[in-house]
Amino acid sequence: MSLEAKRVVVALLSFMFLGALLIVAWVEGGKQRIAPAPDIAVSADNQGCVQCHTQSTPSIVKQWEGSHHASLGVGCLECHRAEEDDIDAFRHEGQVIATIVTPGDCASCHADIVEEFSNSHHASAGNILGSLDNVLGEIIEGMPAAANGCLQCHGSKVAFDYDNQGEIRRGPSGAPKFDIATWPNTGIGRINLDGTLGTCSACHSRHSFSTEVSRQPDNCGKCHMGPDHPQIEIYNESKHGIAFRAQIDEMALDSDDWVVGVDYTAAPTCATCHMSATRDLPITHDPGKRLTWTLRPPVSTRMEDWQTKKIDMLSVCNSCHSQAFTTSWYEQYDSAVELYNRKFAEPGVAIMKALKENELISPDPFDEHIEWIWFEVWHHEGRRARHGASMQGPDYTQWHGFYEVAKHFYFKFLPEARELAEGNAAAEAVIEEALSGADHAWLGGLDDATKSQVRDFYKSRYDQEH
């Protein structure tokens, strides 16, 4: 081949390559490709869905294409198909579908998992509706605050949007419109129109339903964070969280089985301890199956069948720690919860009850200053102290927890209670009884031996430095 001919060939190949690059840029930057990835099984029923949504909502299609569902041929209609008489059913492109996929839909393939989830505390998280938290959010703060805040984690009670004639409003496609205070919502305890509770997509983000995502601590941190239940912050502070971040590449998050001590040993995540399989236990979709205490209410109580649950949690702990270590840790944890109950929670509950029974405060929530003080003591600070102890977060146990509890209990709550109870013998007696135990003896002054011990310690530790 002559030199001139070679130049022509090179020019043609370069032109073809450049043309291919331009086509790719055009496809990815403007028009979207219509055909799905070649290794995805798309049933005849779903072909229309995929082709149309590749144009209208391409990210959804891409997420689905990377899912295990897609590799098995489980597509749009397998999840969204509805019966004619379903409350939220509508006709769309020749199919009867529903917008919202509920656990009832997932149960057609995952019946055991849905049943287990339905019996969990997660599924009942929508019970916040009508609770103190929701009174605070929905009434005192305002419904949009609750809809965008509380209900996005706990779950809404899904409702339709009705017009003035009492008819359901519908969009251009015929899909029913929902009350914006209740939808969109992926709260873990969502109350669905079909009567089911919860949504699987709260943890298994649609439409990829990635197990790798669901095993990440940040997945739980969407809801389990903040001043009243800072589990993700506590986890990040703990040695468990530090080890996870440092060794995330060794976590085998995409493993099929993901058994701690077998598939990975670098660190535990939230899912490891509360849900995932161990060498002795199967995976569970009830995160409460391994909990010994409920740390949510003002006074912590033991969970039902807590001894068995403790054995199950120890099965997780003993994958990395010795039995002596985990048994001793549980004793530390239990003692912190019992101290909180005895010293602050039980006295506080008794005092608030006495103030109400003696009509020194009204029965309505949050209309008295002391109710705000007490709410923060147990709901924010008390929870932080207890959760910090439960997840090995020392700073949340101490400075964000017990320190705040003690400061506000002794120097905000008690002065307010005493002022309200002044002149009422019954209420004053309850306050004095609540403070009569040894835990509160320091209020009367330290004894001489303790004073001497503290003074000698500081003198030996700090005097030589100044």
C-alpha positions as CSV (number, residue, x, y, z in Angstrom):
1,M,0.0,0.0,0.0
2,S,1.3,3.4,-1.0
3,L,2.0,6.1,1.6
4,E,-0.8,8.1,0.2
5,A,-3.2,5.2,0.5
6,K,-2.1,4.6,4.1
7,R,-2.9,8.3,4.8
8,V,-6.3,7.9,3.4
9,V,-7.0,4.8,5.5
10,V,-5.8,6.6,8.7
11,A,-7.9,9.6,7.9
12,L,-11.0,7.4,7.4
13,L,-10.4,5.5,10.6
14,S,-9.9,8.7,12.5
15,F,-13.1,10.1,11.0
16,M,-15.0,7.0,12.0
17,F,-13.6,7.1,15.6
18,L,-14.4,10.8,15.9
19,G,-17.9,10.1,14.6
20,A,-18.4,7.4,17.2
21,L,-17.3,9.7,20.0
22,L,-19.8,12.4,18.7
23,I,-22.6,9.8,18.7
24,V,-21.7,8.7,22.3
25,A,-21.6,12.3,23.4
26,W,-25.0,13.0,21.7
27,V,-26.6,9.9,23.2
28,E,-25.3,10.6,26.7
29,G,-25.6,14.4,26.6
30,G,-28.9,14.8,24.8
31,K,-31.1,12.0,23.4
32,Q,-31.0,8.9,25.5
33,R,-30.5,5.4,24.1
34,I,-33.7,3.4,23.6
35,A,-32.5,-0.2,23.9
36,P,-31.7,-1.5,27.3
37,A,-28.3,-3.0,28.2
38,P,-27.9,-6.2,26.2
39,D,-27.5,-8.5,29.2
40,I,-30.8,-7.5,30.8
41,A,-33.8,-9.8,30.5
42,V,-36.7,-7.7,29.5
43,S,-40.0,-9.5,29.3
44,A,-42.5,-8.7,26.5
45,D,-44.8,-7.0,29.0
46,N,-42.1,-4.7,30.2
47,Q,-40.6,-3.7,26.9
48,G,-42.9,-0.8,26.4
49,C,-42.2,0.5,30.0
50,V,-38.4,0.3,29.5
51,Q,-38.4,2.0,26.1
52,C,-40.7,4.8,27.2
53,H,-39.0,5.4,30.6
54,T,-35.5,5.3,29.0
55,Q,-36.6,8.6,27.4
56,S,-38.7,10.1,30.2
57,T,-36.9,8.9,33.4
58,P,-33.6,7.4,32.2
59,S,-32.0,7.3,35.7
60,I,-34.7,4.9,36.9
61,V,-34.0,2.6,34.0
62,K,-30.3,2.6,34.6
63,Q,-30.7,1.9,38.3
64,W,-33.0,-1.0,37.5
65,E,-30.6,-2.4,34.9
66,G,-27.9,-2.7,37.5
67,S,-30.2,-4.5,39.9
68,H,-30.5,-8.2,40.8
69,H,-34.2,-7.9,39.8
70,A,-33.2,-7.1,36.2
71,S,-30.9,-10.0,35.9
72,L,-33.8,-12.3,36.9
73,G,-36.3,-10.7,34.5
74,V,-38.2,-8.9,37.3
75,G,-39.3,-5.7,35.8
76,C,-41.6,-2.8,36.1
77,L,-44.9,-4.6,36.0
78,E,-43.9,-7.4,38.4
79,C,-43.8,-4.6,41.0
80,H,-46.3,-2.0,39.8
81,R,-49.0,-4.2,38.3
82,A,-52.3,-3.8,40.2
83,E,-55.8,-5.4,40.2
84,E,-58.7,-3.5,38.7
85,D,-60.3,-3.2,42.2
86,D,-57.2,-2.0,44.0
87,I,-57.9,1.3,45.7
88,D,-55.0,3.1,43.9
89,A,-55.2,1.2,40.5
90,F,-55.3,3.1,37.2
91,R,-54.9,2.2,33.5
92,H,-51.7,3.3,31.9
93,E,-50.6,2.3,28.4
94,G,-52.8,-0.7,28.3
95,Q,-51.8,-2.0,31.8
96,V,-53.4,-1.7,35.2
97,I,-50.8,-0.4,37.6
98,A,-50.3,1.5,40.9
99,T,-47.8,4.2,41.6
100,I,-46.9,3.1,45.2
101,V,-45.2,-0.3,45.6
102,T,-46.0,-1.6,49.1
103,P,-44.8,-4.5,51.2
104,G,-48.0,-6.3,50.1
105,D,-46.6,-6.2,46.5
106,C,-43.1,-7.3,47.6
107,A,-44.7,-10.2,49.5
108,S,-45.6,-11.9,46.2
109,C,-41.9,-12.9,46.0
110,H,-40.6,-12.2,49.5
111,A,-43.4,-13.3,51.8
112,D,-41.2,-14.5,54.7
113,I,-39.2,-11.3,54.7
114,V,-42.4,-9.1,54.6
115,E,-44.0,-11.0,57.5
116,E,-40.9,-10.6,59.6
117,F,-40.6,-6.9,58.8
118,S,-44.4,-6.4,59.5
119,N,-43.8,-7.7,63.1
120,S,-41.0,-5.3,63.7
121,H,-40.9,-1.9,65.4
122,H,-39.8,-0.4,62.1
123,A,-43.2,-1.3,60.6
124,S,-45.0,0.4,63.5
125,A,-43.0,3.6,63.2
126,G,-46.0,5.3,61.8
127,N,-47.5,5.2,65.3
128,I,-45.8,8.5,65.8
129,L,-49.0,10.0,64.5
130,G,-50.7,11.3,67.6
131,S,-47.6,10.9,69.8
132,L,-45.9,13.7,71.7
133,D,-43.4,14.0,68.9
134,N,-46.1,14.5,66.3
135,V,-48.0,16.9,68.5
136,L,-44.8,18.9,68.5
137,G,-44.2,18.6,64.8
138,E,-47.7,18.8,63.3
139,I,-49.5,21.2,65.7
140,I,-46.9,23.3,67.4
141,E,-44.5,23.6,64.5
142,G,-46.9,23.1,61.7
143,M,-48.0,20.3,59.3
144,P,-45.5,21.1,56.5
145,A,-42.7,20.8,59.1
146,A,-44.0,17.4,60.1
147,A,-44.6,16.2,56.5
148,N,-41.0,17.2,55.5
149,G,-39.4,16.1,58.7
150,C,-40.9,13.5,61.1
151,L,-43.1,11.7,58.6
152,Q,-40.2,11.2,56.1
153,C,-38.6,8.8,58.5
154,H,-41.5,7.5,60.5
155,G,-43.9,7.3,57.6
156,S,-47.1,9.1,56.6
157,K,-50.7,7.8,56.3
158,V,-51.0,7.9,52.6
159,A,-54.1,9.7,51.4
160,F,-55.6,10.9,48.1
161,D,-56.0,14.5,47.0
162,Y,-59.7,15.2,46.5
163,D,-61.4,18.0,44.6
164,N,-64.4,20.0,45.9
165,Q,-66.8,17.4,44.7
166,G,-65.1,14.7,46.7
167,E,-63.5,13.1,43.6
168,I,-59.8,12.0,43.5
169,R,-57.7,14.4,41.5
170,R,-55.8,12.7,38.6
171,G,-52.8,13.6,36.5
172,P,-52.5,13.7,32.7
173,S,-51.7,9.9,32.7
174,G,-54.8,9.1,34.8
175,A,-52.7,8.4,37.9
176,P,-54.4,9.4,41.1
177,K,-52.9,12.4,42.9
178,F,-51.9,12.1,46.6
179,D,-52.2,14.6,49.4
180,I,-48.8,16.3,49.4
181,A,-48.7,16.1,53.2
182,T,-48.6,12.3,52.8
183,W,-46.7,11.6,49.5
184,P,-43.9,11.4,48.3
185,N,-42.9,9.4,51.4
186,T,-40.6,6.5,52.0
187,G,-40.9,6.4,55.8
188,I,-40.2,3.0,57.3
189,G,-43.6,2.8,59.0
190,R,-45.7,4.3,56.2
191,I,-49.4,3.4,56.4
192,N,-50.3,2.4,52.9
193,L,-53.7,2.5,51.1
194,D,-53.8,-1.3,50.9
195,G,-53.5,-1.6,54.7
196,T,-49.9,-2.7,54.8
197,L,-47.3,-1.0,56.9
198,G,-43.9,0.3,55.8
199,T,-41.9,0.5,52.6
200,C,-39.0,-1.7,51.6
201,S,-37.5,1.2,49.7
202,A,-36.7,3.0,52.9
203,C,-33.7,0.8,53.2
204,H,-33.5,-0.9,49.7
205,S,-33.3,2.2,47.6
206,R,-35.5,1.9,44.5
207,H,-35.0,1.0,41.7
208,S,-31.6,-0.6,42.2
209,F,-32.5,-2.4,45.5
210,S,-28.8,-2.7,46.2
211,T,-27.8,-4.9,49.1
212,E,-24.5,-3.1,49.2
213,V,-26.3,0.2,49.9
214,S,-28.5,-1.3,52.5
215,R,-25.4,-2.6,54.5
216,Q,-23.8,0.9,54.6
217,P,-24.1,2.7,58.0
218,D,-25.1,5.9,56.1
219,N,-28.3,4.1,54.9
220,C,-29.5,3.9,58.5
221,G,-28.1,7.4,59.3
222,K,-30.8,9.1,57.2
223,C,-33.2,8.6,60.1
224,H,-31.1,7.5,63.1
225,M,-29.3,10.8,63.6
226,G,-29.7,14.1,65.3
227,P,-30.2,15.4,68.9
228,D,-32.7,12.7,70.0
229,H,-31.3,9.5,68.5
230,P,-27.8,10.2,67.1
231,Q,-26.9,6.6,66.3
232,I,-24.9,7.4,63.2
233,E,-22.9,10.0,65.0
234,I,-22.2,7.6,67.8
235,Y,-21.3,4.9,65.4
236,N,-18.8,7.2,63.6
237,E,-17.3,8.1,67.0
238,S,-16.9,4.5,68.1
239,K,-14.0,2.2,67.3
240,H,-16.4,0.2,65.1
241,G,-17.1,3.2,62.9
242,I,-13.5,4.2,62.7
243,A,-12.5,0.7,61.7
244,F,-15.2,0.6,59.0
245,R,-14.1,3.8,57.4
246,A,-10.5,2.9,57.4
247,Q,-11.0,-0.6,56.1
248,I,-14.2,-0.2,53.9
249,D,-12.4,-1.9,51.0
250,E,-12.2,-5.1,53.1
251,M,-15.9,-5.2,54.0
252,A,-17.2,-7.3,51.1
253,L,-20.4,-5.3,51.0
254,D,-21.4,-6.9,47.7
255,S,-21.1,-10.5,49.1
256,D,-24.0,-12.8,48.6
257,D,-24.0,-14.2,52.1
258,W,-22.2,-11.4,54.1
259,V,-21.6,-13.4,57.3
260,V,-19.6,-11.6,59.9
261,G,-16.4,-13.6,60.8
262,V,-16.6,-15.5,57.5
263,D,-17.1,-13.0,54.6
264,Y,-15.6,-10.0,56.4
265,T,-13.8,-9.3,59.6
266,A,-12.7,-5.6,59.3
267,A,-15.6,-4.0,61.2
268,P,-19.3,-4.3,62.0
269,T,-22.0,-1.9,60.6
270,C,-25.5,-1.2,61.9
271,A,-26.8,-4.1,59.7
272,T,-24.1,-6.4,61.1
273,C,-25.3,-6.2,64.6
274,H,-29.0,-5.7,64.2
275,M,-30.0,-7.6,61.1
276,S,-27.3,-9.6,59.2
277,A,-26.4,-13.2,59.4
278,T,-23.8,-14.6,61.8
279,R,-22.3,-18.1,61.9
280,D,-25.1,-19.0,64.3
281,L,-28.0,-16.8,63.2
282,P,-29.9,-16.2,59.9
283,I,-30.5,-12.7,58.6
284,T,-33.5,-10.9,60.1
285,H,-35.7,-8.0,58.9
286,D,-36.7,-7.3,62.5
287,P,-34.0,-5.1,64.0
288,G,-35.4,-5.5,67.4
289,K,-34.7,-9.3,67.6
290,R,-31.3,-8.7,69.2
291,L,-32.1,-5.7,71.6
292,T,-32.3,-6.1,75.3
293,W,-33.5,-2.6,76.2
294,T,-35.9,-0.1,74.7
295,L,-34.2,3.2,75.0
296,R,-37.0,5.3,73.4
297,P,-39.3,6.2,76.4
298,P,-38.5,8.3,79.4
299,V,-37.8,5.2,81.5
300,S,-36.0,2.4,79.7
301,T,-37.5,-1.1,80.0
302,R,-36.3,-4.5,79.2
303,M,-37.5,-5.9,75.9
304,E,-39.8,-8.9,75.9
305,D,-37.7,-12.1,76.0
306,W,-34.6,-10.0,76.5
307,Q,-32.5,-12.9,77.7
308,T,-32.8,-14.7,74.4
309,K,-32.2,-11.5,72.5
310,K,-29.1,-10.9,74.5
311,I,-27.8,-14.3,73.5
312,D,-28.4,-13.5,69.9
313,M,-26.6,-10.2,70.1
314,L,-23.7,-11.9,71.8
315,S,-23.5,-14.2,68.8
316,V,-22.7,-11.2,66.8
317,C,-20.2,-9.7,69.3
318,N,-18.4,-13.0,69.8
319,S,-17.5,-13.1,66.1
320,C,-14.8,-10.5,66.9
321,H,-14.5,-10.4,70.7
322,S,-14.0,-12.9,73.5
323,Q,-16.9,-14.0,75.6
324,A,-15.3,-12.4,78.7
325,F,-15.0,-9.1,76.9
326,T,-18.6,-9.0,75.6
327,T,-20.1,-10.1,79.0
328,S,-18.2,-7.4,80.8
329,W,-19.3,-4.8,78.2
330,Y,-22.9,-5.8,78.7
331,E,-22.5,-5.2,82.5
332,Q,-21.1,-1.7,81.8
333,Y,-24.0,-0.9,79.4
334,D,-26.7,-2.2,81.8
335,S,-25.3,-0.3,84.7
336,A,-25.5,3.0,82.7
337,V,-29.1,2.4,81.7
338,E,-30.0,1.5,85.2
339,L,-28.3,4.6,86.6
340,Y,-30.2,6.8,84.2
341,N,-33.5,5.2,85.1
342,R,-32.9,5.4,88.9
343,K,-31.3,8.7,89.2
344,F,-33.1,10.9,86.6
345,A,-35.9,9.2,84.7
346,E,-38.0,7.7,87.5
347,P,-37.8,10.8,89.7
348,G,-38.6,13.0,86.7
349,V,-41.6,10.9,85.7
350,A,-42.9,10.9,89.3
351,I,-42.5,14.7,89.6
352,M,-44.3,15.4,86.4
353,K,-47.1,13.1,87.4
354,A,-47.5,14.8,90.7
355,L,-47.6,18.3,89.1
356,K,-50.4,17.2,86.8
357,E,-52.4,15.2,89.4
358,N,-52.3,18.3,91.7
359,E,-53.4,20.5,88.8
360,L,-50.2,22.6,89.0
361,I,-49.8,22.2,85.3
362,S,-52.4,21.5,82.6
363,P,-52.8,18.0,81.1
364,D,-52.1,19.4,77.6
365,P,-48.6,18.8,76.2
366,F,-46.0,21.6,75.7
367,D,-48.1,24.5,77.1
368,E,-45.9,24.7,80.2
369,H,-42.2,25.7,80.3
370,I,-41.4,22.7,82.5
371,E,-42.8,20.3,79.8
372,W,-40.2,21.5,77.3
373,I,-37.4,21.2,79.9
374,W,-38.4,17.6,80.8
375,F,-39.0,16.6,77.1
376,E,-35.4,17.6,76.3
377,V,-34.0,15.9,79.4
378,W,-35.4,12.5,78.5
379,H,-36.1,12.7,74.8
380,H,-32.8,14.4,73.7
381,E,-30.2,14.2,76.4
382,G,-31.3,11.0,78.1
383,R,-31.5,9.1,74.8
384,R,-28.1,10.4,73.8
385,A,-26.6,9.1,77.1
386,R,-28.3,5.7,76.7
387,H,-27.6,5.2,73.0
388,G,-24.0,6.4,73.5
389,A,-23.5,3.6,76.1
390,S,-25.2,1.1,73.9
391,M,-23.0,1.7,70.9
392,Q,-19.7,2.5,72.6
393,G,-19.7,6.3,72.0
394,P,-18.0,7.7,75.1
395,D,-18.4,11.4,74.2
396,Y,-22.1,10.9,73.5
397,T,-22.5,9.0,76.7
398,Q,-20.8,11.7,78.8
399,W,-20.7,15.2,77.4
400,H,-23.7,15.0,75.0
401,G,-25.5,12.7,77.4
402,F,-25.2,12.4,81.2
403,Y,-23.6,15.8,81.6
404,E,-26.5,17.5,79.8
405,V,-29.0,15.3,81.7
406,A,-27.5,16.2,85.1
407,K,-27.1,19.9,84.4
408,H,-30.6,20.4,83.2
409,F,-32.2,18.0,85.7
410,Y,-30.7,19.7,88.7
411,F,-30.5,23.3,87.6
412,K,-33.5,23.7,85.2
413,F,-36.0,21.0,85.8
414,L,-35.9,20.8,89.6
415,P,-36.0,24.6,90.3
416,E,-39.0,24.9,87.9
417,A,-40.8,22.0,89.6
418,R,-40.1,23.4,93.1
419,E,-41.5,26.8,92.1
420,L,-44.6,25.2,90.7
421,A,-45.1,22.9,93.7
422,E,-44.5,25.7,96.3
423,G,-47.4,25.6,98.9
424,N,-48.7,22.2,97.6
425,A,-47.8,19.7,100.3
426,A,-48.5,16.6,98.2
427,A,-46.4,17.8,95.2
428,E,-43.6,19.0,97.5
429,A,-43.5,15.6,99.2
430,V,-43.1,13.8,95.9
431,I,-40.2,16.0,95.0
432,E,-38.4,15.4,98.3
433,E,-39.0,11.7,98.1
434,A,-37.6,11.6,94.5
435,L,-34.4,13.2,95.8
436,S,-34.0,11.2,99.0
437,G,-31.8,8.5,97.6
438,A,-28.0,8.2,97.8
439,D,-27.7,9.3,94.2
440,H,-28.7,12.8,95.1
441,A,-26.8,13.1,98.4
442,W,-24.2,15.3,96.9
443,L,-26.8,18.1,96.8
444,G,-26.4,18.4,100.5
445,G,-22.6,18.8,100.2
446,L,-19.8,16.3,99.8
447,D,-18.7,14.4,102.9
448,D,-15.2,15.1,104.4
449,A,-13.6,12.0,103.1
450,T,-14.8,12.6,99.5
451,K,-13.7,16.3,99.7
452,S,-10.2,15.2,100.9
453,Q,-10.0,12.6,98.2
454,V,-10.8,15.1,95.4
455,R,-8.5,17.8,96.9
456,D,-5.6,15.4,97.2
457,F,-6.1,14.1,93.6
458,Y,-6.1,17.6,92.1
459,K,-3.1,18.6,94.2
460,S,-1.0,15.6,93.1
461,R,-2.1,15.9,89.5
462,Y,-2.2,19.6,88.8
463,D,-0.4,21.6,91.4
464,Q,3.0,20.4,90.2
465,E,2.2,21.7,86.7
466,H,1.5,25.3,87.8
